[in-house]
């Protein structure tokens, strides 16, 4: 075999190998792109399939607005005072207590569904007919069940709040503000706030 034949043969072998490599690389890229596209389409299909469909028995938005407006006009939970100050209190003296009078100022019963506080140092109980219900604390620290206690038109009840100034230890010294929330079917939740100046 001559030297020039060997060189031509080597050059054509390199060209053929280069074309196969280019063709092979294009095929890998194409396969990767097609595979990624199929994966994205598959995941998108799963997301769409997992979304809940419209419930057949759910009221329409118009019905919800009408029911809410009717309920707000006929029932309303109010408090004589929505804020209170214990003033200066001492950790050494122990827990302090306050009662907020609440009334249904509407013409239909109001149902209090939940009662909870803004801090684990505070508990609150609904007092109706002279009997105190279970005391509830802060969501996440204590269970906050649905209580569904009705308050009739013109009826008065109380929210009894107990604050433990020593609950936070030395870090709890100074001014504090806490909130008690009553969720109800009469509109916005009723919020009752209190403040204190805590000393050791």
Beta strands, then each sheet from edge to edge (+ up, - down):
strand 1: 77-79
strand 2: 83-90
strand 3: 96-104
strand 4: 110-117
strand 5: 122-128
strand 6: 131-132
strand 7: 149-151
strand 8: 156-163
strand 9: 174-184
strand 10: 190-199
sheet 1: 1+ 3- 8+ 5- 6+
sheet 2: 2+ 10+ 9- 4+ 7-
end
